[in-house]
Structures are given as structure tokens and as C-alpha cells.
């Protein structure tokens, strides 16, 4: 994440979507599936996602990819 975004403790679905180059619909699906942590606040389906939760999601995605591709890449 950029330094500017790191100072924010929580991000909106739209901010996370932009950071991960995804759509808001995809981020909502990740939240619903429990793959990305977030908390609903107030009404109108507003969610806050912790900046550290986004970093954790990325780290876990790297780990899953490494496990899936171990030994599959040519030398």
C-alpha cells in the first residue's frame, strides 16, 4: 500500500477494490465468503476493512499461490 493509504486504519470497499485492482462486487464477495475480514458499520451496507486485513489477505494469497505452484515452475 502507498504511504498515504497506510495512515488510514480502515478502508472502504471501493478503496480496497482500487488497491487490489478488483471491483467492489468482487470485494463484497470476498467479505461474504470470509476470505477478507471487514466489519459492517451503520446502515446502508457500509463496510470498513482494516488496512492490516488487506495486507493479511495479500500475504495469504501469496502463500496459497506458492503452495499451489511449488515445483510447477521451470528452472
Residue pairs with C-beta under 8 A, 6 or more apart in sequence:
1 19
1 51
1 54
1 55
5 11
5 15
5 19
5 51
6 51
8 15
8 51
9 50
9 51
10 48
10 49
10 50
10 51
11 19
11 48
11 49
11 50
11 51
11 54
12 46
12 47
12 48
12 49
13 24
13 27
13 28
13 31
13 38
13 47
13 49
14 24
16 22
16 27
16 36
16 49
16 54
17 23
17 24
17 26
17 27
19 54
20 27
20 54
20 58
27 36
27 49
28 47
30 36
30 57
31 37
31 38
31 47
31 49
35 57
36 49
36 53
36 54
36 57
37 49
37 50
37 53
37 56
37 57
38 47
38 48
38 49
38 50
38 53
39 47
39 48
39 49
40 46
40 47
41 47
41 48
